[in-house]
Amino acid sequence: MIHTNPNPKMTVIEVENFRNNLRRCVSGKITRQEKKKIEVRAQRMNSVAKRIIANNGGKNPILGY
């Protein structure tokens, strides 16, 4: 299992870049290429989730139902 770190160490520049990207996404100021990448990634995540649930007899192994 991958362990999450609730407080990852980030530099000031990394935090600024994250906030700038978040602002752009929330305000809708992303390019068509970026929007397409997000759509492709979302489709891939959904297909993987469906495959995992199908391989576990219709149950979500994380949630248990």
N, CA, C and O atoms as a Tripos MOL2 file, in Angstrom:
@<TRIPOS>MOLECULE
protein
  260   259    65     0     0
PROTEIN
NO_CHARGES

@<TRIPOS>ATOM
      1 N           0.8380   -1.1720    0.0000 N.3       1 MET1
      2 CA          0.0000    0.0000    0.0000 C.3       1 MET1
      3 C           0.8890    1.2440    0.0000 C.2       1 MET1
      4 O           1.9420    1.2740    0.6380 O.2       1 MET1
      5 N           0.4530    2.2430   -0.7110 N.am      2 ILE2
      6 CA          1.1920    3.4950   -0.7640 C.3       2 ILE2
      7 C           0.8170    4.3310    0.4560 C.2       2 ILE2
      8 O          -0.3600    4.5880    0.7100 O.2       2 ILE2
      9 N           1.8100    4.7410    1.1880 N.am      3 HIS3
     10 CA          1.5610    5.5690    2.3650 C.3       3 HIS3
     11 C           1.5140    7.0320    1.9500 C.2       3 HIS3
     12 O           2.3750    7.5040    1.2070 O.2       3 HIS3
     13 N           0.5240    7.7310    2.4240 N.am      4 THR4
     14 CA          0.3960    9.1450    2.0890 C.3       4 THR4
     15 C           1.0840    9.9880    3.1430 C.2       4 THR4
     16 O           1.1690    9.6060    4.3100 O.2       4 THR4
     17 N           1.5620   11.1100    2.7260 N.am      5 ASN5
     18 CA          2.1990   12.0500    3.6220 C.3       5 ASN5
     19 C           1.3050   13.2850    3.6760 C.2       5 ASN5
     20 O           1.2290   14.0200    2.6920 O.2       5 ASN5
     21 N           0.6230   13.5350    4.7980 N.am      6 PRO6
     22 CA         -0.3080   14.6600    4.8490 C.3       6 PRO6
     23 C           0.3760   16.0200    4.7670 C.2       6 PRO6
     24 O          -0.2660   17.0120    4.4200 O.2       6 PRO6
     25 N           1.6410   16.0820    5.0750 N.am      7 ASN7
     26 CA          2.3780   17.3440    5.0270 C.3       7 ASN7
     27 C           3.6790   17.1690    4.2520 C.2       7 ASN7
     28 O           4.7580   17.1460    4.8440 O.2       7 ASN7
     29 N           3.5780   17.0450    2.9170 N.am      8 PRO8
     30 CA          4.8100   16.8600    2.1450 C.3       8 PRO8
     31 C           5.6680   18.1180    2.1740 C.2       8 PRO8
     32 O           5.1540   19.2370    2.2100 O.2       8 PRO8
     33 N           6.9590   17.9200    2.1590 N.am      9 LYS9
     34 CA          7.8800   19.0570    2.1520 C.3       9 LYS9
     35 C           7.9170   19.6350    0.7400 C.2       9 LYS9
     36 O           8.2250   18.9380   -0.2270 O.2       9 LYS9
     37 N           7.5980   20.9160    0.6450 N.am     10 MET10
     38 CA          7.5810   21.6010   -0.6400 C.3      10 MET10
     39 C           8.3350   22.9200   -0.5090 C.2      10 MET10
     40 O           8.3170   23.5710    0.5350 O.2      10 MET10
     41 N           8.9910   23.2860   -1.5930 N.am     11 THR11
     42 CA          9.6670   24.5730   -1.6030 C.3      11 THR11
     43 C           8.6360   25.6700   -1.8380 C.2      11 THR11
     44 O           7.4960   25.3950   -2.2120 O.2      11 THR11
     45 N           9.0400   26.8920   -1.6200 N.am     12 VAL12
     46 CA          8.1480   28.0350   -1.8350 C.3      12 VAL12
     47 C           7.7240   28.1090   -3.2950 C.2      12 VAL12
     48 O           6.5730   28.4310   -3.5870 O.2      12 VAL12
     49 N           8.6270   27.8180   -4.2050 N.am     13 ILE13
     50 CA          8.3240   27.8660   -5.6310 C.3      13 ILE13
     51 C           7.3030   26.7960   -5.9960 C.2      13 ILE13
     52 O           6.3970   27.0540   -6.7880 O.2      13 ILE13
     53 N           7.4340   25.5940   -5.4270 N.am     14 GLU14
     54 CA          6.4680   24.5250   -5.6920 C.3      14 GLU14
     55 C           5.0740   24.9070   -5.2050 C.2      14 GLU14
     56 O           4.0820   24.6280   -5.8780 O.2      14 GLU14
     57 N           4.9960   25.5380   -4.0510 N.am     15 VAL15
     58 CA          3.7030   25.9760   -3.5190 C.3      15 VAL15
     59 C           3.1010   27.0470   -4.4200 C.2      15 VAL15
     60 O           1.9060   27.0050   -4.7110 O.2      15 VAL15
     61 N           3.9080   28.0060   -4.8640 N.am     16 GLU16
     62 CA          3.4230   29.0660   -5.7560 C.3      16 GLU16
     63 C           2.9280   28.4810   -7.0760 C.2      16 GLU16
     64 O           1.8800   28.8870   -7.5800 O.2      16 GLU16
     65 N           3.6770   27.5290   -7.6400 N.am     17 ASN17
     66 CA          3.2670   26.8970   -8.8940 C.3      17 ASN17
     67 C           1.9510   26.1350   -8.7110 C.2      17 ASN17
     68 O           1.0690   26.1950   -9.5680 O.2      17 ASN17
     69 N           1.8250   25.4230   -7.5960 N.am     18 PHE18
     70 CA          0.5920   24.6930   -7.3200 C.3      18 PHE18
     71 C          -0.5930   25.6440   -7.2420 C.2      18 PHE18
     72 O          -1.6380   25.3900   -7.8400 O.2      18 PHE18
     73 N          -0.4340   26.7250   -6.5170 N.am     19 ARG19
     74 CA         -1.5270   27.6920   -6.3560 C.3      19 ARG19
     75 C          -1.8910   28.3540   -7.6830 C.2      19 ARG19
     76 O          -3.0680   28.5710   -7.9720 O.2      19 ARG19
     77 N          -0.8750   28.6740   -8.4890 N.am     20 ASN20
     78 CA         -1.1440   29.2770   -9.7940 C.3      20 ASN20
     79 C          -1.9060   28.3170  -10.6960 C.2      20 ASN20
     80 O          -2.8530   28.7160  -11.3730 O.2      20 ASN20
     81 N          -1.4920   27.0450  -10.7080 N.am     21 ASN21
     82 CA         -2.1910   26.0490  -11.5170 C.3      21 ASN21
     83 C          -3.6160   25.8400  -11.0270 C.2      21 ASN21
     84 O          -4.5310   25.6820  -11.8350 O.2      21 ASN21
     85 N          -3.8140   25.8390   -9.7140 N.am     22 LEU22
     86 CA         -5.1530   25.6820   -9.1550 C.3      22 LEU22
     87 C          -6.0400   26.8580   -9.5630 C.2      22 LEU22
     88 O          -7.1940   26.6630   -9.9430 O.2      22 LEU22
     89 N          -5.5040   28.0710   -9.4840 N.am     23 ARG23
     90 CA         -6.2720   29.2500   -9.9010 C.3      23 ARG23
     91 C          -6.6840   29.1580  -11.3650 C.2      23 ARG23
     92 O          -7.8260   29.4620  -11.7120 O.2      23 ARG23
     93 N          -5.7530   28.7360  -12.2270 N.am     24 ARG24
     94 CA         -6.0450   28.6170  -13.6480 C.3      24 ARG24
     95 C          -7.1310   27.5800  -13.9090 C.2      24 ARG24
     96 O          -8.0210   27.8000  -14.7300 O.2      24 ARG24
     97 N          -7.0560   26.4550  -13.2140 N.am     25 CYS25
     98 CA         -8.0570   25.3960  -13.4080 C.3      25 CYS25
     99 C          -9.4260   25.8340  -12.9200 C.2      25 CYS25
    100 O         -10.4290   25.5910  -13.5930 O.2      25 CYS25
    101 N          -9.4840   26.4750  -11.7620 N.am     26 VAL26
    102 CA        -10.7610   26.8850  -11.1910 C.3      26 VAL26
    103 C         -11.4020   27.9890  -12.0370 C.2      26 VAL26
    104 O         -12.6170   27.9960  -12.2310 O.2      26 VAL26
    105 N         -10.6010   28.9010  -12.5310 N.am     27 SER27
    106 CA        -11.1450   30.0020  -13.3210 C.3      27 SER27
    107 C         -11.4000   29.6090  -14.7730 C.2      27 SER27
    108 O         -11.9990   30.3820  -15.5200 O.2      27 SER27
    109 N         -10.9520   28.4120  -15.1900 N.am     28 GLY28
    110 CA        -11.1860   27.9470  -16.5580 C.3      28 GLY28
    111 C         -10.2020   28.4740  -17.5680 C.2      28 GLY28
    112 O         -10.4640   28.4210  -18.7690 O.2      28 GLY28
    113 N          -9.0810   28.9780  -17.1140 N.am     29 LYS29
    114 CA         -8.0860   29.5380  -18.0320 C.3      29 LYS29
    115 C          -7.0170   28.5060  -18.3800 C.2      29 LYS29
    116 O          -5.8220   28.7520  -18.2200 O.2      29 LYS29
    117 N          -7.4740   27.3330  -18.8630 N.am     30 ILE30
    118 CA         -6.5300   26.3040  -19.2750 C.3      30 ILE30
    119 C          -6.6220   26.1440  -20.7870 C.2      30 ILE30
    120 O          -7.6540   26.4400  -21.3900 O.2      30 ILE30
    121 N          -5.5500   25.6810  -21.3840 N.am     31 THR31
    122 CA         -5.5160   25.5370  -22.8370 C.3      31 THR31
    123 C          -6.2950   24.2920  -23.2540 C.2      31 THR31
    124 O          -6.6380   23.4480  -22.4260 O.2      31 THR31
    125 N          -6.5640   24.1980  -24.5420 N.am     32 ARG32
    126 CA         -7.2840   23.0340  -25.0620 C.3      32 ARG32
    127 C          -6.4900   21.7560  -24.8570 C.2      32 ARG32
    128 O          -7.0660   20.7050  -24.5750 O.2      32 ARG32
    129 N          -5.1600   21.8390  -24.9990 N.am     33 GLN33
    130 CA         -4.3250   20.6500  -24.7980 C.3      33 GLN33
    131 C          -4.4010   20.1730  -23.3500 C.2      33 GLN33
    132 O          -4.4950   18.9740  -23.0840 O.2      33 GLN33
    133 N          -4.3580   21.1220  -22.4220 N.am     34 GLU34
    134 CA         -4.4410   20.7560  -21.0090 C.3      34 GLU34
    135 C          -5.8080   20.1610  -20.6820 C.2      34 GLU34
    136 O          -5.9080   19.2020  -19.9170 O.2      34 GLU34
    137 N          -6.8550   20.7330  -21.2610 N.am     35 LYS35
    138 CA         -8.2030   20.2210  -21.0330 C.3      35 LYS35
    139 C          -8.3270   18.8020  -21.5800 C.2      35 LYS35
    140 O          -8.9360   17.9430  -20.9430 O.2      35 LYS35
    141 N          -7.7570   18.5550  -22.7470 N.am     36 LYS36
    142 CA         -7.7970   17.2210  -23.3490 C.3      36 LYS36
    143 C          -7.0390   16.2170  -22.4810 C.2      36 LYS36
    144 O          -7.4980   15.0910  -22.2950 O.2      36 LYS36
    145 N          -5.8760   16.6190  -21.9470 N.am     37 LYS37
    146 CA         -5.1030   15.7330  -21.0670 C.3      37 LYS37
    147 C          -5.9010   15.3730  -19.8200 C.2      37 LYS37
    148 O          -5.8640   14.2300  -19.3640 O.2      37 LYS37
    149 N          -6.6160   16.3390  -19.2730 N.am     38 ILE38
    150 CA         -7.4240   16.0920  -18.0780 C.3      38 ILE38
    151 C          -8.5470   15.1120  -18.3990 C.2      38 ILE38
    152 O          -8.8280   14.2110  -17.6080 O.2      38 ILE38
    153 N          -9.1910   15.2810  -19.5550 N.am     39 GLU39
    154 CA        -10.2690   14.3870  -19.9580 C.3      39 GLU39
    155 C          -9.7640   12.9670  -20.1620 C.2      39 GLU39
    156 O         -10.4090   12.0080  -19.7370 O.2      39 GLU39
    157 N          -8.6100   12.8270  -20.8120 N.am     40 VAL40
    158 CA         -8.0240   11.4990  -21.0510 C.3      40 VAL40
    159 C          -7.6720   10.8350  -19.7250 C.2      40 VAL40
    160 O          -7.9240    9.6440  -19.5380 O.2      40 VAL40
    161 N          -7.0950   11.5950  -18.8100 N.am     41 ARG41
    162 CA         -6.7280   11.0480  -17.4990 C.3      41 ARG41
    163 C          -7.9700   10.6100  -16.7190 C.2      41 ARG41
    164 O          -7.9540    9.5680  -16.0640 O.2      41 ARG41
    165 N          -9.0430   11.3970  -16.7850 N.am     42 ALA42
    166 CA        -10.2850   11.0520  -16.0880 C.3      42 ALA42
    167 C         -10.8880    9.7710  -16.6620 C.2      42 ALA42
    168 O         -11.3600    8.9160  -15.9130 O.2      42 ALA42
    169 N         -10.8730    9.6360  -17.9900 N.am     43 GLN43
    170 CA        -11.3780    8.4190  -18.6160 C.3      43 GLN43
    171 C         -10.5590    7.2060  -18.1980 C.2      43 GLN43
    172 O         -11.1150    6.1430  -17.9200 O.2      43 GLN43
    173 N          -9.2380    7.3640  -18.1520 N.am     44 ARG44
    174 CA         -8.3570    6.2600  -17.7590 C.3      44 ARG44
    175 C          -8.6100    5.8640  -16.3120 C.2      44 ARG44
    176 O          -8.6260    4.6760  -15.9920 O.2      44 ARG44
    177 N          -8.8110    6.8520  -15.4220 N.am     45 MET45
    178 CA         -9.0880    6.5560  -14.0160 C.3      45 MET45
    179 C         -10.4030    5.7990  -13.8710 C.2      45 MET45
    180 O         -10.4920    4.8430  -13.1010 O.2      45 MET45
    181 N         -11.4220    6.2310  -14.6110 N.am     46 ASN46
    182 CA        -12.7160    5.5590  -14.5410 C.3      46 ASN46
    183 C         -12.6360    4.1290  -15.0540 C.2      46 ASN46
    184 O         -13.2320    3.2300  -14.4620 O.2      46 ASN46
    185 N         -11.9130    3.9040  -16.1430 N.am     47 SER47
    186 CA        -11.8040    2.5470  -16.6780 C.3      47 SER47
    187 C         -11.0330    1.6390  -15.7250 C.2      47 SER47
    188 O         -11.3780    0.4670  -15.5740 O.2      47 SER47
    189 N         -10.0050    2.1600  -15.0900 N.am     48 VAL48
    190 CA         -9.2450    1.3670  -14.1260 C.3      48 VAL48
    191 C         -10.1020    1.0360  -12.9070 C.2      48 VAL48
    192 O         -10.0500   -0.0840  -12.3980 O.2      48 VAL48
    193 N         -10.8870    2.0000  -12.4410 N.am     49 ALA49
    194 CA        -11.7680    1.7620  -11.2950 C.3      49 ALA49
    195 C         -12.7910    0.6890  -11.6230 C.2      49 ALA49
    196 O         -13.0500   -0.1900  -10.8010 O.2      49 ALA49
    197 N         -13.3750    0.7480  -12.8110 N.am     50 LYS50
    198 CA        -14.3490   -0.2630  -13.2210 C.3      50 LYS50
    199 C         -13.7080   -1.6420  -13.3070 C.2      50 LYS50
    200 O         -14.3210   -2.6390  -12.9230 O.2      50 LYS50
    201 N         -12.4690   -1.7030  -13.8130 N.am     51 ARG51
    202 CA        -11.7730   -2.9820  -13.9300 C.3      51 ARG51
    203 C         -11.4710   -3.5720  -12.5580 C.2      51 ARG51
    204 O         -11.6140   -4.7770  -12.3470 O.2      51 ARG51
    205 N         -11.0510   -2.7140  -11.6230 N.am     52 ILE52
    206 CA        -10.7580   -3.1810  -10.2620 C.3      52 ILE52
    207 C         -12.0260   -3.7170   -9.6010 C.2      52 ILE52
    208 O         -12.0040   -4.7800   -8.9810 O.2      52 ILE52
    209 N         -13.1210   -2.9850   -9.7330 N.am     53 ILE53
    210 CA        -14.3830   -3.4180   -9.1280 C.3      53 ILE53
    211 C         -14.8660   -4.7190   -9.7810 C.2      53 ILE53
    212 O         -15.3770   -5.6040   -9.0940 O.2      53 ILE53
    213 N         -14.7060   -4.8380  -11.1030 N.am     54 ALA54
    214 CA        -15.1110   -6.0680  -11.7880 C.3      54 ALA54
    215 C         -14.2730   -7.2540  -11.3310 C.2      54 ALA54
    216 O         -14.7880   -8.3660  -11.2120 O.2      54 ALA54
    217 N         -13.0040   -7.0330  -11.0780 N.am     55 ASN55
    218 CA        -12.1210   -8.1160  -10.6330 C.3      55 ASN55
    219 C         -12.3590   -8.5100   -9.1840 C.2      55 ASN55
    220 O         -11.8470   -9.5380   -8.7420 O.2      55 ASN55
    221 N         -13.1120   -7.7300   -8.4390 N.am     56 ASN56
    222 CA        -13.3810   -8.0190   -7.0370 C.3      56 ASN56
    223 C         -14.8460   -8.3910   -6.8010 C.2      56 ASN56
    224 O         -15.3840   -8.1600   -5.7180 O.2      56 ASN56
    225 N         -15.4720   -8.9570   -7.7970 N.am     57 GLY57
    226 CA        -16.8390   -9.4250   -7.6530 C.3      57 GLY57
    227 C         -17.8620   -8.3160   -7.4930 C.2      57 GLY57
    228 O         -18.8870   -8.5140   -6.8410 O.2      57 GLY57
    229 N         -17.6040   -7.1510   -8.0770 N.am     58 GLY58
    230 CA        -18.5530   -6.0540   -7.9990 C.3      58 GLY58
    231 C         -18.4380   -5.2070   -6.7440 C.2      58 GLY58
    232 O         -19.2470   -4.3060   -6.5240 O.2      58 GLY58
    233 N         -17.4340   -5.4930   -5.9180 N.am     59 LYS59
    234 CA        -17.2620   -4.7180   -4.6880 C.3      59 LYS59
    235 C         -16.0200   -3.8350   -4.7930 C.2      59 LYS59
    236 O         -15.0250   -4.1940   -5.4230 O.2      59 LYS59
    237 N         -16.1110   -2.7030   -4.1730 N.am     60 ASN60
    238 CA        -14.9700   -1.8010   -4.1000 C.3      60 ASN60
    239 C         -14.0690   -2.2900   -2.9760 C.2      60 ASN60
    240 O         -14.4950   -2.3040   -1.8220 O.2      60 ASN60
    241 N         -12.8230   -2.6960   -3.2770 N.am     61 PRO61
    242 CA        -11.9560   -3.2480   -2.2370 C.3      61 PRO61
    243 C         -11.5480   -2.2180   -1.1800 C.2      61 PRO61
    244 O         -11.1900   -2.5890   -0.0620 O.2      61 PRO61
    245 N         -11.5980   -0.9570   -1.5170 N.am     62 ILE62
    246 CA        -11.2050    0.0800   -0.5630 C.3      62 ILE62
    247 C         -12.3530    0.3520    0.4220 C.2      62 ILE62
    248 O         -12.1460    0.4280    1.6330 O.2      62 ILE62
    249 N         -13.5500    0.4950   -0.1220 N.am     63 LEU63
    250 CA        -14.7070    0.8190    0.7170 C.3      63 LEU63
    251 C         -15.3620   -0.4260    1.3060 C.2      63 LEU63
    252 O         -16.0360   -0.3420    2.3320 O.2      63 LEU63
    253 N         -15.1700   -1.5810    0.6680 N.am     64 GLY64
    254 CA        -15.7140   -2.8290    1.1910 C.3      64 GLY64
    255 C         -17.1480   -3.0990    0.7960 C.2      64 GLY64
    256 O         -17.7540   -4.0320    1.3220 O.2      64 GLY64
    257 N         -17.7130   -2.3250   -0.1030 N.am     65 TYR65
    258 CA        -19.0740   -2.6020   -0.5960 C.3      65 TYR65
    259 C         -19.1700   -2.2710   -2.0460 C.2      65 TYR65
    260 O         -20.2320   -2.4330   -2.6470 O.2      65 TYR65
@<TRIPOS>BOND
     1     1     2 1
     2     2     3 1
     3     3     4 2
     4     3     5 am
     5     5     6 1
     6     6     7 1
     7     7     8 2
     8     7     9 am
     9     9    10 1
    10    10    11 1
    11    11    12 2
    12    11    13 am
    13    13    14 1
    14    14    15 1
    15    15    16 2
    16    15    17 am
    17    17    18 1
    18    18    19 1
    19    19    20 2
    20    19    21 am
    21    21    22 1
    22    22    23 1
    23    23    24 2
    24    23    25 am
    25    25    26 1
    26    26    27 1
    27    27    28 2
    28    27    29 am
    29    29    30 1
    30    30    31 1
    31    31    32 2
    32    31    33 am
    33    33    34 1
    34    34    35 1
    35    35    36 2
    36    35    37 am
    37    37    38 1
    38    38    39 1
    39    39    40 2
    40    39    41 am
    41    41    42 1
    42    42    43 1
    43    43    44 2
    44    43    45 am
    45    45    46 1
    46    46    47 1
    47    47    48 2
    48    47    49 am
    49    49    50 1
    50    50    51 1
    51    51    52 2
    52    51    53 am
    53    53    54 1
    54    54    55 1
    55    55    56 2
    56    55    57 am
    57    57    58 1
    58    58    59 1
    59    59    60 2
    60    59    61 am
    61    61    62 1
    62    62    63 1
    63    63    64 2
    64    63    65 am
    65    65    66 1
    66    66    67 1
    67    67    68 2
    68    67    69 am
    69    69    70 1
    70    70    71 1
    71    71    72 2
    72    71    73 am
    73    73    74 1
    74    74    75 1
    75    75    76 2
    76    75    77 am
    77    77    78 1
    78    78    79 1
    79    79    80 2
    80    79    81 am
    81    81    82 1
    82    82    83 1
    83    83    84 2
    84    83    85 am
    85    85    86 1
    86    86    87 1
    87    87    88 2
    88    87    89 am
    89    89    90 1
    90    90    91 1
    91    91    92 2
    92    91    93 am
    93    93    94 1
    94    94    95 1
    95    95    96 2
    96    95    97 am
    97    97    98 1
    98    98    99 1
    99    99   100 2
   100    99   101 am
   101   101   102 1
   102   102   103 1
   103   103   104 2
   104   103   105 am
   105   105   106 1
   106   106   107 1
   107   107   108 2
   108   107   109 am
   109   109   110 1
   110   110   111 1
   111   111   112 2
   112   111   113 am
   113   113   114 1
   114   114   115 1
   115   115   116 2
   116   115   117 am
   117   117   118 1
   118   118   119 1
   119   119   120 2
   120   119   121 am
   121   121   122 1
   122   122   123 1
   123   123   124 2
   124   123   125 am
   125   125   126 1
   126   126   127 1
   127   127   128 2
   128   127   129 am
   129   129   130 1
   130   130   131 1
   131   131   132 2
   132   131   133 am
   133   133   134 1
   134   134   135 1
   135   135   136 2
   136   135   137 am
   137   137   138 1
   138   138   139 1
   139   139   140 2
   140   139   141 am
   141   141   142 1
   142   142   143 1
   143   143   144 2
   144   143   145 am
   145   145   146 1
   146   146   147 1
   147   147   148 2
   148   147   149 am
   149   149   150 1
   150   150   151 1
   151   151   152 2
   152   151   153 am
   153   153   154 1
   154   154   155 1
   155   155   156 2
   156   155   157 am
   157   157   158 1
   158   158   159 1
   159   159   160 2
   160   159   161 am
   161   161   162 1
   162   162   163 1
   163   163   164 2
   164   163   165 am
   165   165   166 1
   166   166   167 1
   167   167   168 2
   168   167   169 am
   169   169   170 1
   170   170   171 1
   171   171   172 2
   172   171   173 am
   173   173   174 1
   174   174   175 1
   175   175   176 2
   176   175   177 am
   177   177   178 1
   178   178   179 1
   179   179   180 2
   180   179   181 am
   181   181   182 1
   182   182   183 1
   183   183   184 2
   184   183   185 am
   185   185   186 1
   186   186   187 1
   187   187   188 2
   188   187   189 am
   189   189   190 1
   190   190   191 1
   191   191   192 2
   192   191   193 am
   193   193   194 1
   194   194   195 1
   195   195   196 2
   196   195   197 am
   197   197   198 1
   198   198   199 1
   199   199   200 2
   200   199   201 am
   201   201   202 1
   202   202   203 1
   203   203   204 2
   204   203   205 am
   205   205   206 1
   206   206   207 1
   207   207   208 2
   208   207   209 am
   209   209   210 1
   210   210   211 1
   211   211   212 2
   212   211   213 am
   213   213   214 1
   214   214   215 1
   215   215   216 2
   216   215   217 am
   217   217   218 1
   218   218   219 1
   219   219   220 2
   220   219   221 am
   221   221   222 1
   222   222   223 1
   223   223   224 2
   224   223   225 am
   225   225   226 1
   226   226   227 1
   227   227   228 2
   228   227   229 am
   229   229   230 1
   230   230   231 1
   231   231   232 2
   232   231   233 am
   233   233   234 1
   234   234   235 1
   235   235   236 2
   236   235   237 am
   237   237   238 1
   238   238   239 1
   239   239   240 2
   240   239   241 am
   241   241   242 1
   242   242   243 1
   243   243   244 2
   244   243   245 am
   245   245   246 1
   246   246   247 1
   247   247   248 2
   248   247   249 am
   249   249   250 1
   250   250   251 1
   251   251   252 2
   252   251   253 am
   253   253   254 1
   254   254   255 1
   255   255   256 2
   256   255   257 am
   257   257   258 1
   258   258   259 1
   259   259   260 2
@<TRIPOS>SUBSTRUCTURE
     1 MET1         2 RESIDUE 1 A MET
     2 ILE2         6 RESIDUE 1 A ILE
     3 HIS3        10 RESIDUE 1 A HIS
     4 THR4        14 RESIDUE 1 A THR
     5 ASN5        18 RESIDUE 1 A ASN
     6 PRO6        22 RESIDUE 1 A PRO
     7 ASN7        26 RESIDUE 1 A ASN
     8 PRO8        30 RESIDUE 1 A PRO
     9 LYS9        34 RESIDUE 1 A LYS
    10 MET10       38 RESIDUE 1 A MET
    11 THR11       42 RESIDUE 1 A THR
    12 VAL12       46 RESIDUE 1 A VAL
    13 ILE13       50 RESIDUE 1 A ILE
    14 GLU14       54 RESIDUE 1 A GLU
    15 VAL15       58 RESIDUE 1 A VAL
    16 GLU16       62 RESIDUE 1 A GLU
    17 ASN17       66 RESIDUE 1 A ASN
    18 PHE18       70 RESIDUE 1 A PHE
    19 ARG19       74 RESIDUE 1 A ARG
    20 ASN20       78 RESIDUE 1 A ASN
    21 ASN21       82 RESIDUE 1 A ASN
    22 LEU22       86 RESIDUE 1 A LEU
    23 ARG23       90 RESIDUE 1 A ARG
    24 ARG24       94 RESIDUE 1 A ARG
    25 CYS25       98 RESIDUE 1 A CYS
    26 VAL26      102 RESIDUE 1 A VAL
    27 SER27      106 RESIDUE 1 A SER
    28 GLY28      110 RESIDUE 1 A GLY
    29 LYS29      114 RESIDUE 1 A LYS
    30 ILE30      118 RESIDUE 1 A ILE
    31 THR31      122 RESIDUE 1 A THR
    32 ARG32      126 RESIDUE 1 A ARG
    33 GLN33      130 RESIDUE 1 A GLN
    34 GLU34      134 RESIDUE 1 A GLU
    35 LYS35      138 RESIDUE 1 A LYS
    36 LYS36      142 RESIDUE 1 A LYS
    37 LYS37      146 RESIDUE 1 A LYS
    38 ILE38      150 RESIDUE 1 A ILE
    39 GLU39      154 RESIDUE 1 A GLU
    40 VAL40      158 RESIDUE 1 A VAL
    41 ARG41      162 RESIDUE 1 A ARG
    42 ALA42      166 RESIDUE 1 A ALA
    43 GLN43      170 RESIDUE 1 A GLN
    44 ARG44      174 RESIDUE 1 A ARG
    45 MET45      178 RESIDUE 1 A MET
    46 ASN46      182 RESIDUE 1 A ASN
    47 SER47      186 RESIDUE 1 A SER
    48 VAL48      190 RESIDUE 1 A VAL
    49 ALA49      194 RESIDUE 1 A ALA
    50 LYS50      198 RESIDUE 1 A LYS
    51 ARG51      202 RESIDUE 1 A ARG
    52 ILE52      206 RESIDUE 1 A ILE
    53 ILE53      210 RESIDUE 1 A ILE
    54 ALA54      214 RESIDUE 1 A ALA
    55 ASN55      218 RESIDUE 1 A ASN
    56 ASN56      222 RESIDUE 1 A ASN
    57 GLY57      226 RESIDUE 1 A GLY
    58 GLY58      230 RESIDUE 1 A GLY
    59 LYS59      234 RESIDUE 1 A LYS
    60 ASN60      238 RESIDUE 1 A ASN
    61 PRO61      242 RESIDUE 1 A PRO
    62 ILE62      246 RESIDUE 1 A ILE
    63 LEU63      250 RESIDUE 1 A LEU
    64 GLY64      254 RESIDUE 1 A GLY
    65 TYR65      258 RESIDUE 1 A TYR
